[in-house]
Amino acid sequence: MRDFRKYQVWELGHEITLEVYTLTNSFPNDEKYGLTSQMRRASSSIPANIAEGCGRESEVEFKRFLSIANGSATELEYFLILVKDLNFISEENIKDLAGKVNQLKRSLNKLINKINTTSK
């Protein structure tokens, strides 16, 4: 069994989640059960799926949970575009966060590819 805390990609996912929670605090109250909730769930799903995958026994299962985390990161990437276009936050305020999400996706893909090459 792997320790998820040792994965830098998990640390980055956790950091992104904390930033999303802070960012969404400024959203309109009528978005509490809309975009605020969806963005928080998408962001927290990333490190949660990495952690769950680490608790699985096989490389195939680990890779599947990393892929789910990657899907959640892509979902979050879209939400960042949406909240910028809705003028909930400025592009300047999400630029750093969007960069971290892209970095996370690249890291997840590298880890998935590494598993693919070592399991052959």
C-alpha positions, 0 to 999 in steps of 0.5 A, a space after each residue: 500500500 502506498 502513502 498518498 502523502 508522499 506524492 507531490 501530485 497529491 500535495 498540489 491537489 490539496 493545495 489547489 483545494 484549499 485555494 478553491 475553498 478560499 476563492 469561492 468564499 467571495 462568490 454570490 450567496 445564490 451560488 452556494 449550492 451551484 458553482 461554489 459547491 461544484 468547484 469545491 467537490 471537483 477540487 477535493 475530488 482530485 486529492 481524494 481520488 489520489 489518496 483512494 488509489 494509493 489504498 488500492 492493491 493493484 497498479 490498474 486500480 491505482 491508475 484508474 483513480 489517477 484518471 478519475 482525479 485527472 477528470 476532476 482537474 479538467 472539470 475544475 479547469 472548466 469551472 475556472 473559465 466559467 467563473 471568469 466569464 461570469 465576472 465572479 473573479 478576475 482573470 488575474 485572480 485565477 491565473 495562478 490557480 489555473 496554472 497549478 491545475 494545468 501543472 497538476 494535470 501534467 503531473 497526473 499524466 506523467 504518473 499514469 504513463 510511468 505506471 503504464 511503462 512499469 506494468 508492461 
